[in-house]
Amino acid sequence: MSSLSSMFGCGVVMAPPQALGIGKRSDGGLTIVCSSRPKKKATAHHMKTRPRKTQPWDINRKPTVYNPLPPLPPDFTVIIPADASSAPAAPPPPSA
């Protein structure tokens, strides 16, 4: 078998296998070789492009503490009957 330099008649510089994508793979999955611009699927894309917290003030931030909600007005008070057997059935639908 002849070398590349003898086939082309000049010196040929070869890239290391890692630069060509041969050898170690960082993605750990299948590699698409027939596509010129392979696209990530939905979850993989969102995981790759998600916003990351890099600042210490943002990483150490605690959740917001809100004031408790005011009590409901009397129109919306929930009435629970003492005995479930004496509870009336659901009201009939209104007739038009």
Residue pairs with C-beta under 8 A, 6 or more apart in sequence:
4 12
4 14
5 11
5 12
17 23
18 24
21 31
25 31
32 38
39 45
40 48
53 59
81 87
